[in-house]
Amino acid sequence: MLFETCVYTNKGGRDNNEDYCTCGDGIWVLCDGLGGHDCGEVASETGASAALRFAEENGPSFDDKFLKDILSEANSSVIAMQKDEKLKGMRTTIVLAFTDGKKIRYANVGDSRFYYFKNNSLAYTSEDHSVSALSARLGDISYDDIRNDVDRNKLIKVLGNEPDINVKIPNVIIPVESGDAFLLCSDGFWEHVYETEMELDLAKSDSAQEWMNYMIKRILLKTRNIGNDNFTAAGVMISD
């Protein structure tokens, strides 16, 4: 299978960009840093680079332990950097996916998301680790209400908070087929592109670049003069 990838990042209305996305041979990693100027961006690059390095050196493996080890390595790397007094407050989300060309697994910490599409329809998605997402799972708000909920930015899990991140690994191994597509993105991206819009834009696209362009256009139209967050995504279309 061929995995055509398009990566886009934009600082939005912020002074600096604390998102970071990196890709390797069959591995995609995206992080959204927290902690303020020059701090969140260190956390995101540290976490993403550590995850990519570990995955490339030790995988791919499709058991839960491998995914837990990737997240643990990324978390430990962020915590190690916090020994620098200027970086002690930094944290980051992470979302990653990897493939052997026949199947895909994914994992995340925080509210950066993974979406997988079959036949141009959303088939799998990650779960946020946020107060708003917990409220949605409890039925107090709808899934779409997460985007505007007052507690949306209150994260329950992030890299760099504690030595053991202790997140549940999704019990999902996705079979890869030609025509499938997937998306990794930060909250500044999915906040302004609804899942139905992702599907519509995918259906009319012939390439990962075209799919990304449609979604970016939506964000730019919706965020004029509102001081929006950084937004970053990696879009992948799969073919024979």
NORDA-V83505 format. One line per field, one symbol per residue. phi: phi as a letter, one per 20 degrees, with the letter a starting at -180 (. if undefined). psi: psi as a letter, one per 40 degrees, with the letter a starting at -180 (. if undefined). burial: # if it has 16 or more other ideal C-beta (glycine too) atoms within 10 Angstrom, else .. A space follows every 10 residues. Layout:
phi: ???
psi: ???
burial: ???
//
This chain:
phi: .ddedcdcbb fmeefbddeb cbccembccc ccfcpngmdf ffffffffff ffffffecce cdefgfffff ffffffffff ffffgfdfef bbebcbbbbd ndbccbbbcn cfddccdclm cfdbbfdfdb fffffffenf cefffggdff efeeeecbfo ebgdfldfeg eccefecgnf bbbdbeffef gdcfgffgff fffdddbfff gfgfffggff fedgmdmffg cbbcdcddbf
psi: ihghhhhhih ebeidiheih hiiagfhhhh ihiieahedd dddddddddd dddddddeai ieiddddddd dddddddddd dedhdeedei iiiihiiiie ediiiiiiha ehihhhhhfe ihdiiihigi dddddddeed iiddeddeid edehhdhihe didhdfihhh ghhhhhihei iihhiidede dehidddddd dddeieiddd dddddddddd deehfefiii hiihhhhhi.
burial: ..#.###### ##.#..#### ###..##### #####...## ########## #####...## .....##.## #########. ##....#..# #########. ...####### ########.# ....###### ######.... #....#..#. .#..#.#### #...#.#.## ...#.#...# ########## ###.#..##. ##..#..#.. ##.###.##. ..#....### ########..
//
